[in-house]
Amino acid sequence: MKTSRFNSSRHSHQSGSAVLIFITLLAIMLMLITANSSALLHLHRELKLLDRRQVERLNALQTNATTTAISTAQPGSK
């Protein structure tokens, strides 16, 4: 009888440890998910900013090319 009581208390202790380990791993996973979501949000904002700057730069280059072409064409046509 004493052996079954000893095995029963040891089994419940192991079960409690397993629950604590599971909760700890779950908490670590949630922290990683939160950190990754935050990093992805920052990267998305950075990509939008880079895209906007690239479009502005390309638009400025096209405007300058058109102005230069018109300026050089006018003196030659007169």
C-alpha distance (Angstrom), angle and dihedral (degrees) to the residues before:
residue distance angle dihedral
M1 . . .
K2 3.74 . .
T3 3.79 91.2 .
S4 3.81 92.4 55.5
R5 3.81 91.0 51.1
F6 3.79 90.3 49.2
N7 3.81 91.9 49.1
S8 3.82 91.2 46.5
S9 3.83 94.1 53.4
R10 3.79 91.4 44.5
H11 3.81 90.3 50.9
S12 3.84 92.1 51.9
H13 3.83 90.3 48.1
Q14 3.81 90.4 52.5
S15 3.78 90.3 47.4
G16 3.81 90.7 51.5
S17 3.80 90.7 49.9
A18 3.79 90.7 50.0
V19 3.80 90.6 52.8
L20 3.82 91.6 50.0
I21 3.80 91.5 48.9
F22 3.80 90.6 48.3
I23 3.82 92.6 50.1
T24 3.82 90.7 47.4
L25 3.80 92.2 50.9
L26 3.80 90.4 46.6
A27 3.81 90.9 51.8
I28 3.82 91.0 49.5
M29 3.81 90.6 49.7
L30 3.82 91.4 50.4
M31 3.81 90.9 50.5
L32 3.80 90.6 51.0
I33 3.79 91.8 48.6
T34 3.80 90.7 50.4
A35 3.80 92.2 48.4
N36 3.81 92.1 48.2
S37 3.79 92.0 48.4
S38 3.78 90.4 51.3
A39 3.80 92.1 48.4
L40 3.81 91.0 48.8
L41 3.79 91.1 50.6
H42 3.81 91.2 51.8
L43 3.80 91.3 47.0
H44 3.80 90.9 50.0
R45 3.81 90.6 52.5
E46 3.79 90.7 47.3
L47 3.81 91.2 51.4
K48 3.80 91.3 50.4
L49 3.79 90.2 50.9
L50 3.80 92.8 48.3
D51 3.80 91.0 47.4
R52 3.79 91.5 50.6
R53 3.82 91.6 49.2
Q54 3.81 91.1 47.7
V55 3.81 92.1 51.2
E56 3.81 91.0 48.2
R57 3.80 91.1 49.0
L58 3.80 92.7 48.8
N59 3.80 91.7 46.9
A60 3.80 89.9 50.6
L61 3.82 90.7 50.5
Q62 3.81 91.7 50.6
T63 3.80 91.4 48.5
N64 3.81 91.6 50.0
A65 3.81 92.0 47.1
T66 3.80 91.7 51.8
T67 3.81 92.4 47.4
T68 3.80 92.0 48.3
A69 3.80 92.4 48.3
I70 3.80 92.0 50.2
S71 3.81 92.4 45.7
T72 3.81 94.0 51.6
A73 3.82 93.0 43.1
Q74 3.83 94.9 53.9
P75 3.83 99.2 59.4
G76 3.82 91.0 46.0
S77 3.80 93.3 51.7
K78 3.82 95.0 52.8
